Amino acid sequence: MLKLIDQTPLYQFMIFAGLVGLAPFAPPHLWEKSRILAEGGMMRTIDWFDVAFHGLPWLLLGLKLSRLRRAARHKRPSQQHRG
């Protein structure tokens, strides 16, 4: 799974998060569900499915960014002090 995430370009995760993560756009569905959850009104199974469906793209984008950052750190030449 991580290999697939590493091979997929960042822009695809950004498009996925923008389209699925924010749809419908007025107001963003995930934002609306988060508000309902904070108010304690989310009890149905479909509500939890909605949070997972609209939140997954953001989690994948975060994972991709995290893996890119980690890869960039490991590629940097080590800073050695010369004395």
N, CA, C and O atoms as a CHARMM CRD file, in Angstrom:
* protein
*
  332
    1    1 MET  N      0.83200  -1.20400   0.00000 PROA 1      0.00000
    2    1 MET  CA     0.00000   0.00000   0.00000 PROA 1      0.00000
    3    1 MET  C      0.87400   1.26400   0.00000 PROA 1      0.00000
    4    1 MET  O      0.60300   2.21000  -0.74000 PROA 1      0.00000
    5    2 LEU  N      1.91800   1.27000   0.83200 PROA 2      0.00000
    6    2 LEU  CA     2.78300   2.44400   0.89200 PROA 2      0.00000
    7    2 LEU  C      3.55100   2.63300  -0.41200 PROA 2      0.00000
    8    2 LEU  O      3.84400   3.76200  -0.80600 PROA 2      0.00000
    9    3 LYS  N      3.87400   1.53200  -1.07700 PROA 3      0.00000
   10    3 LYS  CA     4.55600   1.63000  -2.36400 PROA 3      0.00000
   11    3 LYS  C      3.66300   2.32600  -3.38000 PROA 3      0.00000
   12    3 LYS  O      4.13800   3.14600  -4.16500 PROA 3      0.00000
   13    4 LEU  N      2.37800   2.00700  -3.37000 PROA 4      0.00000
   14    4 LEU  CA     1.42200   2.65300  -4.27200 PROA 4      0.00000
   15    4 LEU  C      1.31500   4.14800  -3.96700 PROA 4      0.00000
   16    4 LEU  O      1.25600   4.96900  -4.88200 PROA 4      0.00000
   17    5 ILE  N      1.29000   4.49100  -2.70000 PROA 5      0.00000
   18    5 ILE  CA     1.23400   5.90000  -2.30500 PROA 5      0.00000
   19    5 ILE  C      2.49300   6.62500  -2.75300 PROA 5      0.00000
   20    5 ILE  O      2.42000   7.76000  -3.22300 PROA 5      0.00000
   21    6 ASP  N      3.64200   5.98500  -2.61100 PROA 6      0.00000
   22    6 ASP  CA     4.90300   6.60400  -3.02900 PROA 6      0.00000
   23    6 ASP  C      4.96700   6.80600  -4.54000 PROA 6      0.00000
   24    6 ASP  O      5.55400   7.78200  -5.00700 PROA 6      0.00000
   25    7 GLN  N      4.37400   5.90300  -5.30100 PROA 7      0.00000
   26    7 GLN  CA     4.42400   5.97700  -6.76500 PROA 7      0.00000
   27    7 GLN  C      3.39700   6.93800  -7.35600 PROA 7      0.00000
   28    7 GLN  O      3.55600   7.38100  -8.49400 PROA 7      0.00000
   29    8 THR  N      2.35900   7.26400  -6.61400 PROA 8      0.00000
   30    8 THR  CA     1.30500   8.13900  -7.11400 PROA 8      0.00000
   31    8 THR  C      1.73500   9.60000  -6.97400 PROA 8      0.00000
   32    8 THR  O      2.19600  10.00700  -5.90800 PROA 8      0.00000
   33    9 PRO  N      1.59000  10.39500  -8.04100 PROA 9      0.00000
   34    9 PRO  CA     1.99300  11.81100  -7.96700 PROA 9      0.00000
   35    9 PRO  C      1.15700  12.59600  -6.95600 PROA 9      0.00000
   36    9 PRO  O     -0.01900  12.30700  -6.73500 PROA 9      0.00000
   37   10 LEU  N      1.79200  13.58900  -6.35400 PROA 10     0.00000
   38   10 LEU  CA     1.14800  14.41400  -5.33400 PROA 10     0.00000
   39   10 LEU  C     -0.10600  15.10700  -5.86900 PROA 10     0.00000
   40   10 LEU  O     -1.11000  15.20300  -5.16300 PROA 10     0.00000
   41   11 TYR  N     -0.05200  15.59100  -7.11900 PROA 11     0.00000
   42   11 TYR  CA    -1.19900  16.32500  -7.65100 PROA 11     0.00000
   43   11 TYR  C     -2.46400  15.47100  -7.69000 PROA 11     0.00000
   44   11 TYR  O     -3.56600  16.00600  -7.57200 PROA 11     0.00000
   45   12 GLN  N     -2.32700  14.15600  -7.85500 PROA 12     0.00000
   46   12 GLN  CA    -3.51100  13.29700  -7.85900 PROA 12     0.00000
   47   12 GLN  C     -4.16200  13.23800  -6.47800 PROA 12     0.00000
   48   12 GLN  O     -5.38800  13.20300  -6.36700 PROA 12     0.00000
   49   13 PHE  N     -3.35100  13.22700  -5.44100 PROA 13     0.00000
   50   13 PHE  CA    -3.89900  13.26400  -4.08300 PROA 13     0.00000
   51   13 PHE  C     -4.57600  14.61100  -3.81200 PROA 13     0.00000
   52   13 PHE  O     -5.60700  14.67200  -3.14300 PROA 13     0.00000
   53   14 MET  N     -3.99000  15.67900  -4.33600 PROA 14     0.00000
   54   14 MET  CA    -4.57100  17.01000  -4.13600 PROA 14     0.00000
   55   14 MET  C     -5.92100  17.13400  -4.84800 PROA 14     0.00000
   56   14 MET  O     -6.86500  17.69800  -4.29500 PROA 14     0.00000
   57   15 ILE  N     -6.01100  16.61300  -6.05800 PROA 15     0.00000
   58   15 ILE  CA    -7.28000  16.64600  -6.79200 PROA 15     0.00000
   59   15 ILE  C     -8.32100  15.78800  -6.08100 PROA 15     0.00000
   60   15 ILE  O     -9.47200  16.19900  -5.93300 PROA 15     0.00000
   61   16 PHE  N     -7.91900  14.59800  -5.64000 PROA 16     0.00000
   62   16 PHE  CA    -8.81500  13.68600  -4.93900 PROA 16     0.00000
   63   16 PHE  C     -9.36400  14.33300  -3.66200 PROA 16     0.00000
   64   16 PHE  O    -10.56100  14.26100  -3.38300 PROA 16     0.00000
   65   17 ALA  N     -8.47300  14.96600  -2.89500 PROA 17     0.00000
   66   17 ALA  CA    -8.90200  15.62000  -1.65800 PROA 17     0.00000
   67   17 ALA  C     -9.80400  16.81500  -1.97000 PROA 17     0.00000
   68   17 ALA  O    -10.78500  17.05100  -1.26500 PROA 17     0.00000
   69   18 GLY  N     -9.48200  17.55800  -3.00800 PROA 18     0.00000
   70   18 GLY  CA   -10.28500  18.72700  -3.36400 PROA 18     0.00000
   71   18 GLY  C    -11.67200  18.36800  -3.85700 PROA 18     0.00000
   72   18 GLY  O    -12.64600  19.04100  -3.51900 PROA 18     0.00000
   73   19 LEU  N    -11.77000  17.32700  -4.64300 PROA 19     0.00000
   74   19 LEU  CA   -13.07100  16.96200  -5.20900 PROA 19     0.00000
   75   19 LEU  C    -13.91400  16.12000  -4.25200 PROA 19     0.00000
   76   19 LEU  O    -15.05000  16.47800  -3.94300 PROA 19     0.00000
   77   20 VAL  N    -13.36600  15.02000  -3.79200 PROA 20     0.00000
   78   20 VAL  CA   -14.13800  14.11600  -2.92500 PROA 20     0.00000
   79   20 VAL  C    -14.16300  14.62700  -1.48400 PROA 20     0.00000
   80   20 VAL  O    -15.18100  14.51700  -0.79900 PROA 20     0.00000
   81   21 GLY  N    -13.05300  15.17800  -1.03300 PROA 21     0.00000
   82   21 GLY  CA   -12.96500  15.63400   0.34900 PROA 21     0.00000
   83   21 GLY  C    -13.81200  16.84900   0.66100 PROA 21     0.00000
   84   21 GLY  O    -14.24600  17.03300   1.79800 PROA 21     0.00000
   85   22 LEU  N    -14.05000  17.67700  -0.33700 PROA 22     0.00000
   86   22 LEU  CA   -14.83500  18.89100  -0.10200 PROA 22     0.00000
   87   22 LEU  C    -16.25900  18.82600  -0.64800 PROA 22     0.00000
   88   22 LEU  O    -17.09200  19.65600  -0.28600 PROA 22     0.00000
   89   23 ALA  N    -16.54900  17.86400  -1.50600 PROA 23     0.00000
   90   23 ALA  CA   -17.87700  17.78300  -2.12800 PROA 23     0.00000
   91   23 ALA  C    -18.93800  17.45100  -1.09000 PROA 23     0.00000
   92   23 ALA  O    -18.62400  16.72000  -0.15000 PROA 23     0.00000
   93   24 PRO  N    -20.14900  17.92800  -1.19000 PROA 24     0.00000
   94   24 PRO  CA   -20.56900  19.07000  -1.99400 PROA 24     0.00000
   95   24 PRO  C    -19.92800  20.34200  -1.45000 PROA 24     0.00000
   96   24 PRO  O    -19.59900  20.42300  -0.26700 PROA 24     0.00000
   97   25 PHE  N    -19.75900  21.30600  -2.29900 PROA 25     0.00000
   98   25 PHE  CA   -18.88600  22.43300  -1.98700 PROA 25     0.00000
   99   25 PHE  C    -19.51300  23.54400  -1.15300 PROA 25     0.00000
  100   25 PHE  O    -18.78800  24.38900  -0.62700 PROA 25     0.00000
  101   26 ALA  N    -20.81400  23.56900  -1.01700 PROA 26     0.00000
  102   26 ALA  CA   -21.42200  24.65800  -0.24900 PROA 26     0.00000
  103   26 ALA  C    -22.47000  24.10500   0.70800 PROA 26     0.00000
  104   26 ALA  O    -23.57800  23.82600   0.25000 PROA 26     0.00000
  105   27 PRO  N    -22.21900  23.93300   1.94900 PROA 27     0.00000
  106   27 PRO  CA   -20.92700  23.93800   2.64000 PROA 27     0.00000
  107   27 PRO  C    -20.22000  22.61200   2.42100 PROA 27     0.00000
  108   27 PRO  O    -20.86800  21.62500   2.07200 PROA 27     0.00000
  109   28 PRO  N    -18.90100  22.56200   2.61800 PROA 28     0.00000
  110   28 PRO  CA   -18.18900  21.28800   2.47100 PROA 28     0.00000
  111   28 PRO  C    -18.77500  20.23200   3.39800 PROA 28     0.00000
  112   28 PRO  O    -18.98800  20.48200   4.58500 PROA 28     0.00000
  113   29 HSD  N    -19.03200  19.05800   2.85100 PROA 29     0.00000
  114   29 HSD  CA   -19.72800  18.00200   3.57800 PROA 29     0.00000
  115   29 HSD  C    -18.96900  17.58300   4.83900 PROA 29     0.00000
  116   29 HSD  O    -19.57200  17.36400   5.89000 PROA 29     0.00000
  117   30 LEU  N    -17.66600  17.47500   4.72700 PROA 30     0.00000
  118   30 LEU  CA   -16.87800  17.06000   5.88300 PROA 30     0.00000
  119   30 LEU  C    -16.95300  18.09900   6.99700 PROA 30     0.00000
  120   30 LEU  O    -17.01000  17.74700   8.17500 PROA 30     0.00000
  121   31 TRP  N    -16.95400  19.36300   6.63000 PROA 31     0.00000
  122   31 TRP  CA   -17.07700  20.44100   7.61300 PROA 31     0.00000
  123   31 TRP  C    -18.43200  20.34300   8.32400 PROA 31     0.00000
  124   31 TRP  O    -18.51500  20.47300   9.54500 PROA 31     0.00000
  125   32 GLU  N    -19.48000  20.11600   7.54700 PROA 32     0.00000
  126   32 GLU  CA   -20.82500  19.99900   8.10600 PROA 32     0.00000
  127   32 GLU  C    -20.92100  18.80200   9.05200 PROA 32     0.00000
  128   32 GLU  O    -21.48900  18.91000  10.13800 PROA 32     0.00000
  129   33 LYS  N    -20.36700  17.66400   8.64000 PROA 33     0.00000
  130   33 LYS  CA   -20.40800  16.46400   9.48200 PROA 33     0.00000
  131   33 LYS  C    -19.57900  16.66200  10.75100 PROA 33     0.00000
  132   33 LYS  O    -19.95300  16.17000  11.81600 PROA 33     0.00000
  133   34 SER  N    -18.46400  17.37200  10.64800 PROA 34     0.00000
  134   34 SER  CA   -17.64600  17.65300  11.83000 PROA 34     0.00000
  135   34 SER  C    -18.41700  18.50700  12.83100 PROA 34     0.00000
  136   34 SER  O    -18.33900  18.28700  14.04000 PROA 34     0.00000
  137   35 ARG  N    -19.15700  19.47400  12.32000 PROA 35     0.00000
  138   35 ARG  CA   -19.96700  20.33000  13.19100 PROA 35     0.00000
  139   35 ARG  C    -21.04600  19.51400  13.89400 PROA 35     0.00000
  140   35 ARG  O    -21.27200  19.67800  15.09300 PROA 35     0.00000
  141   36 ILE  N    -21.71300  18.63400  13.14800 PROA 36     0.00000
  142   36 ILE  CA   -22.75500  17.78500  13.72700 PROA 36     0.00000
  143   36 ILE  C    -22.15400  16.86000  14.78300 PROA 36     0.00000
  144   36 ILE  O    -22.75700  16.63700  15.83300 PROA 36     0.00000
  145   37 LEU  N    -20.96200  16.32100  14.50400 PROA 37     0.00000
  146   37 LEU  CA   -20.28900  15.44500  15.46000 PROA 37     0.00000
  147   37 LEU  C    -19.95100  16.19800  16.73700 PROA 37     0.00000
  148   37 LEU  O    -20.12800  15.67300  17.83600 PROA 37     0.00000
  149   38 ALA  N    -19.46500  17.42300  16.59700 PROA 38     0.00000
  150   38 ALA  CA   -19.11000  18.23500  17.76600 PROA 38     0.00000
  151   38 ALA  C    -20.34000  18.54900  18.61600 PROA 38     0.00000
  152   38 ALA  O    -20.24100  18.67000  19.83800 PROA 38     0.00000
  153   39 GLU  N    -21.49000  18.68000  17.97200 PROA 39     0.00000
  154   39 GLU  CA   -22.73700  18.95400  18.69800 PROA 39     0.00000
  155   39 GLU  C    -23.35300  17.68900  19.28000 PROA 39     0.00000
  156   39 GLU  O    -24.34200  17.76400  20.00900 PROA 39     0.00000
  157   40 GLY  N    -22.77900  16.52000  18.96600 PROA 40     0.00000
  158   40 GLY  CA   -23.27900  15.26100  19.50600 PROA 40     0.00000
  159   40 GLY  C    -24.48300  14.71100  18.77300 PROA 40     0.00000
  160   40 GLY  O    -25.21700  13.89400  19.32800 PROA 40     0.00000
  161   41 GLY  N    -24.70500  15.13600  17.54200 PROA 41     0.00000
  162   41 GLY  CA   -25.89200  14.69800  16.81700 PROA 41     0.00000
  163   41 GLY  C    -25.66600  13.59900  15.80100 PROA 41     0.00000
  164   41 GLY  O    -26.59600  13.23700  15.08000 PROA 41     0.00000
  165   42 MET  N    -24.46700  13.05700  15.72000 PROA 42     0.00000
  166   42 MET  CA   -24.17400  12.05800  14.69300 PROA 42     0.00000
  167   42 MET  C    -24.27800  10.65800  15.27700 PROA 42     0.00000
  168   42 MET  O    -23.39400  10.22300  16.01500 PROA 42     0.00000
  169   43 MET  N    -25.34000   9.96200  14.95100 PROA 43     0.00000
  170   43 MET  CA   -25.52100   8.63600  15.52000 PROA 43     0.00000
  171   43 MET  C    -25.77500   7.57000  14.46200 PROA 43     0.00000
  172   43 MET  O    -25.57000   6.38600  14.73000 PROA 43     0.00000
  173   44 ARG  N    -26.21000   7.95300  13.28000 PROA 44     0.00000
  174   44 ARG  CA   -26.55200   6.95500  12.27100 PROA 44     0.00000
  175   44 ARG  C    -25.29700   6.43800  11.57100 PROA 44     0.00000
  176   44 ARG  O    -24.28400   7.13300  11.49500 PROA 44     0.00000
  177   45 THR  N    -25.37800   5.22100  11.06800 PROA 45     0.00000
  178   45 THR  CA   -24.26100   4.60100  10.37000 PROA 45     0.00000
  179   45 THR  C    -23.87500   5.38600   9.13100 PROA 45     0.00000
  180   45 THR  O    -22.68800   5.50800   8.82800 PROA 45     0.00000
  181   46 ILE  N    -24.84000   5.91600   8.41500 PROA 46     0.00000
  182   46 ILE  CA   -24.56200   6.67100   7.19400 PROA 46     0.00000
  183   46 ILE  C    -23.73300   7.92400   7.49300 PROA 46     0.00000
  184   46 ILE  O    -22.91600   8.34000   6.67100 PROA 46     0.00000
  185   47 ASP  N    -23.94200   8.51400   8.64900 PROA 47     0.00000
  186   47 ASP  CA   -23.15500   9.68700   9.03800 PROA 47     0.00000
  187   47 ASP  C    -21.68200   9.32500   9.19500 PROA 47     0.00000
  188   47 ASP  O    -20.80800  10.06300   8.74000 PROA 47     0.00000
  189   48 TRP  N    -21.40800   8.20300   9.83100 PROA 48     0.00000
  190   48 TRP  CA   -20.03100   7.76000  10.01900 PROA 48     0.00000
  191   48 TRP  C    -19.40000   7.35900   8.68500 PROA 48     0.00000
  192   48 TRP  O    -18.21500   7.59800   8.45200 PROA 48     0.00000
  193   49 PHE  N    -20.20600   6.74500   7.81500 PROA 49     0.00000
  194   49 PHE  CA   -19.70500   6.41700   6.47900 PROA 49     0.00000
  195   49 PHE  C    -19.33000   7.69300   5.73000 PROA 49     0.00000
  196   49 PHE  O    -18.29800   7.73600   5.06100 PROA 49     0.00000
  197   50 ASP  N    -20.15200   8.72600   5.83700 PROA 50     0.00000
  198   50 ASP  CA   -19.86700  10.00800   5.18400 PROA 50     0.00000
  199   50 ASP  C    -18.55300  10.60200   5.68300 PROA 50     0.00000
  200   50 ASP  O    -17.75500  11.09600   4.88500 PROA 50     0.00000
  201   51 VAL  N    -18.32400  10.56000   6.97500 PROA 51     0.00000
  202   51 VAL  CA   -17.07800  11.09700   7.53800 PROA 51     0.00000
  203   51 VAL  C    -15.88500  10.31100   6.99300 PROA 51     0.00000
  204   51 VAL  O    -14.87300  10.89900   6.61300 PROA 51     0.00000
  205   52 ALA  N    -16.00300   8.99300   6.95700 PROA 52     0.00000
  206   52 ALA  CA   -14.90600   8.17100   6.43800 PROA 52     0.00000
  207   52 ALA  C    -14.69300   8.42900   4.94900 PROA 52     0.00000
  208   52 ALA  O    -13.55100   8.54500   4.50400 PROA 52     0.00000
  209   53 PHE  N    -15.76100   8.52000   4.17900 PROA 53     0.00000
  210   53 PHE  CA   -15.66800   8.71100   2.73000 PROA 53     0.00000
  211   53 PHE  C    -15.06000  10.05800   2.37000 PROA 53     0.00000
  212   53 PHE  O    -14.20600  10.14100   1.48600 PROA 53     0.00000
  213   54 HSD  N    -15.49100  11.10200   3.04400 PROA 54     0.00000
  214   54 HSD  CA   -14.98700  12.44600   2.74100 PROA 54     0.00000
  215   54 HSD  C    -13.68300  12.76100   3.46700 PROA 54     0.00000
  216   54 HSD  O    -12.97300  13.68700   3.07400 PROA 54     0.00000
  217   55 GLY  N    -13.35600  12.01000   4.51700 PROA 55     0.00000
  218   55 GLY  CA   -12.11800  12.23400   5.24200 PROA 55     0.00000
  219   55 GLY  C    -10.93500  11.44100   4.70200 PROA 55     0.00000
  220   55 GLY  O     -9.78700  11.85000   4.87500 PROA 55     0.00000
  221   56 LEU  N    -11.20300  10.31200   4.04900 PROA 56     0.00000
  222   56 LEU  CA   -10.13900   9.47400   3.52700 PROA 56     0.00000
  223   56 LEU  C     -9.20200  10.20900   2.56800 PROA 56     0.00000
  224   56 LEU  O     -7.98800  10.03900   2.68000 PROA 56     0.00000
  225   57 PRO  N     -9.70300  11.01200   1.63700 PROA 57     0.00000
  226   57 PRO  CA    -8.77300  11.72900   0.75100 PROA 57     0.00000
  227   57 PRO  C     -7.80300  12.63400   1.50700 PROA 57     0.00000
  228   57 PRO  O     -6.64000  12.75600   1.12400 PROA 57     0.00000
  229   58 TRP  N     -8.27600  13.26500   2.57200 PROA 58     0.00000
  230   58 TRP  CA    -7.40800  14.14500   3.36300 PROA 58     0.00000
  231   58 TRP  C     -6.36300  13.33700   4.12400 PROA 58     0.00000
  232   58 TRP  O     -5.21800  13.76900   4.25300 PROA 58     0.00000
  233   59 LEU  N     -6.75200  12.16900   4.62700 PROA 59     0.00000
  234   59 LEU  CA    -5.78500  11.30300   5.31100 PROA 59     0.00000
  235   59 LEU  C     -4.71400  10.81000   4.34100 PROA 59     0.00000
  236   59 LEU  O     -3.53100  10.77800   4.68100 PROA 59     0.00000
  237   60 LEU  N     -5.12600  10.42700   3.13700 PROA 60     0.00000
  238   60 LEU  CA    -4.16700   9.97100   2.13600 PROA 60     0.00000
  239   60 LEU  C     -3.22700  11.09800   1.71000 PROA 60     0.00000
  240   60 LEU  O     -2.03100  10.87400   1.52600 PROA 60     0.00000
  241   61 LEU  N     -3.76400  12.30100   1.55500 PROA 61     0.00000
  242   61 LEU  CA    -2.92700  13.45300   1.21000 PROA 61     0.00000
  243   61 LEU  C     -1.90800  13.71700   2.31900 PROA 61     0.00000
  244   61 LEU  O     -0.73700  13.97200   2.04100 PROA 61     0.00000
  245   62 GLY  N     -2.34700  13.65600   3.55700 PROA 62     0.00000
  246   62 GLY  CA    -1.43600  13.83900   4.68500 PROA 62     0.00000
  247   62 GLY  C     -0.35700  12.76800   4.72700 PROA 62     0.00000
  248   62 GLY  O      0.80400  13.06100   5.01500 PROA 62     0.00000
  249   63 LEU  N     -0.73800  11.52900   4.44100 PROA 63     0.00000
  250   63 LEU  CA     0.22700  10.44400   4.40400 PROA 63     0.00000
  251   63 LEU  C      1.24700  10.65200   3.28700 PROA 63     0.00000
  252   63 LEU  O      2.44200  10.43200   3.48500 PROA 63     0.00000
  253   64 LYS  N      0.77600  11.07500   2.11600 PROA 64     0.00000
  254   64 LYS  CA     1.67100  11.33600   0.98800 PROA 64     0.00000
  255   64 LYS  C      2.65700  12.46200   1.33100 PROA 64     0.00000
  256   64 LYS  O      3.85400  12.33700   1.07400 PROA 64     0.00000
  257   65 LEU  N      2.16300  13.54200   1.90300 PROA 65     0.00000
  258   65 LEU  CA     3.03700  14.65500   2.28200 PROA 65     0.00000
  259   65 LEU  C      4.05600  14.22800   3.33700 PROA 65     0.00000
  260   65 LEU  O      5.21800  14.63200   3.28600 PROA 65     0.00000
  261   66 SER  N      3.62300  13.42500   4.27300 PROA 66     0.00000
  262   66 SER  CA     4.51400  12.92000   5.30900 PROA 66     0.00000
  263   66 SER  C      5.62100  12.05000   4.70600 PROA 66     0.00000
  264   66 SER  O      6.78400  12.16000   5.09300 PROA 66     0.00000
  265   67 ARG  N      5.25600  11.19600   3.76600 PROA 67     0.00000
  266   67 ARG  CA     6.24200  10.31900   3.12700 PROA 67     0.00000
  267   67 ARG  C      7.20500  11.12100   2.25800 PROA 67     0.00000
  268   67 ARG  O      8.39100  10.79800   2.18900 PROA 67     0.00000
  269   68 LEU  N      6.70900  12.16000   1.59700 PROA 68     0.00000
  270   68 LEU  CA     7.58800  13.01600   0.79200 PROA 68     0.00000
  271   68 LEU  C      8.58300  13.74800   1.68400 PROA 68     0.00000
  272   68 LEU  O      9.76200  13.86600   1.34700 PROA 68     0.00000
  273   69 ARG  N      8.10800  14.23300   2.80900 PROA 69     0.00000
  274   69 ARG  CA     8.98500  14.94400   3.74300 PROA 69     0.00000
  275   69 ARG  C     10.05300  14.02200   4.30000 PROA 69     0.00000
  276   69 ARG  O     11.22100  14.39700   4.40300 PROA 69     0.00000
  277   70 ARG  N      9.64800  12.81900   4.65700 PROA 70     0.00000
  278   70 ARG  CA    10.60200  11.84600   5.19000 PROA 70     0.00000
  279   70 ARG  C     11.63700  11.47300   4.13100 PROA 70     0.00000
  280   70 ARG  O     12.82300  11.35900   4.44000 PROA 70     0.00000
  281   71 ALA  N     11.20100  11.28100   2.88900 PROA 71     0.00000
  282   71 ALA  CA    12.12900  10.93600   1.80400 PROA 71     0.00000
  283   71 ALA  C     13.10900  12.07700   1.55100 PROA 71     0.00000
  284   71 ALA  O     14.28500  11.82900   1.28800 PROA 71     0.00000
  285   72 ALA  N     12.64500  13.31800   1.62600 PROA 72     0.00000
  286   72 ALA  CA    13.51300  14.47200   1.40700 PROA 72     0.00000
  287   72 ALA  C     14.55700  14.57500   2.51500 PROA 72     0.00000
  288   72 ALA  O     15.70300  14.93700   2.24900 PROA 72     0.00000
  289   73 ARG  N     14.18200  14.26400   3.74100 PROA 73     0.00000
  290   73 ARG  CA    15.12600  14.30200   4.85300 PROA 73     0.00000
  291   73 ARG  C     16.23500  13.27200   4.69400 PROA 73     0.00000
  292   73 ARG  O     17.39200  13.53300   5.02400 PROA 73     0.00000
  293   74 HSD  N     15.87100  12.10200   4.18600 PROA 74     0.00000
  294   74 HSD  CA    16.85600  11.03200   4.03800 PROA 74     0.00000
  295   74 HSD  C     17.76800  11.24800   2.83500 PROA 74     0.00000
  296   74 HSD  O     18.84700  10.65900   2.78000 PROA 74     0.00000
  297   75 LYS  N     17.37200  12.06400   1.88300 PROA 75     0.00000
  298   75 LYS  CA    18.18700  12.32000   0.69900 PROA 75     0.00000
  299   75 LYS  C     19.20500  13.42900   0.91500 PROA 75     0.00000
  300   75 LYS  O     20.16800  13.52800   0.15500 PROA 75     0.00000
  301   76 ARG  N     19.02100  14.26100   1.92500 PROA 76     0.00000
  302   76 ARG  CA    19.94500  15.35700   2.20300 PROA 76     0.00000
  303   76 ARG  C     21.31200  14.82000   2.60500 PROA 76     0.00000
  304   76 ARG  O     21.41000  13.84700   3.35200 PROA 76     0.00000
  305   77 PRO  N     22.35700  15.45200   2.11200 PROA 77     0.00000
  306   77 PRO  CA    23.69500  15.02600   2.57600 PROA 77     0.00000
  307   77 PRO  C     23.85400  15.38900   4.04500 PROA 77     0.00000
  308   77 PRO  O     23.36500  16.42100   4.50400 PROA 77     0.00000
  309   78 SER  N     24.53300  14.53600   4.75700 PROA 78     0.00000
  310   78 SER  CA    24.70800  14.79600   6.19800 PROA 78     0.00000
  311   78 SER  C     25.61100  16.01400   6.39600 PROA 78     0.00000
  312   78 SER  O     26.55600  16.24400   5.64100 PROA 78     0.00000
  313   79 GLN  N     25.30300  16.75300   7.39000 PROA 79     0.00000
  314   79 GLN  CA    26.07300  17.95400   7.72900 PROA 79     0.00000
  315   79 GLN  C     27.20400  17.54500   8.66500 PROA 79     0.00000
  316   79 GLN  O     26.99900  17.37400   9.86700 PROA 79     0.00000
  317   80 GLN  N     28.39100  17.39200   8.10600 PROA 80     0.00000
  318   80 GLN  CA    29.53100  16.98600   8.92000 PROA 80     0.00000
  319   80 GLN  C     30.39100  18.19400   9.22700 PROA 80     0.00000
  320   80 GLN  O     30.62800  19.04300   8.36700 PROA 80     0.00000
  321   81 HSD  N     30.84900  18.26000  10.45000 PROA 81     0.00000
  322   81 HSD  CA    31.71400  19.36700  10.87400 PROA 81     0.00000
  323   81 HSD  C     33.17300  18.98200  10.57700 PROA 81     0.00000
  324   81 HSD  O     33.61300  17.86900  10.86500 PROA 81     0.00000
  325   82 ARG  N     33.87800  19.90800  10.01300 PROA 82     0.00000
  326   82 ARG  CA    35.30000  19.67500   9.76400 PROA 82     0.00000
  327   82 ARG  C     36.10500  20.50800  10.77000 PROA 82     0.00000
  328   82 ARG  O     35.84000  21.69100  10.98600 PROA 82     0.00000
  329   83 GLY  N     37.05400  19.87600  11.34900 PROA 83     0.00000
  330   83 GLY  CA    37.79900  20.57500  12.37100 PROA 83     0.00000
  331   83 GLY  C     39.23300  20.73200  12.14200 PROA 83     0.00000
  332   83 GLY  O     39.93100  21.31800  12.97100 PROA 83     0.00000
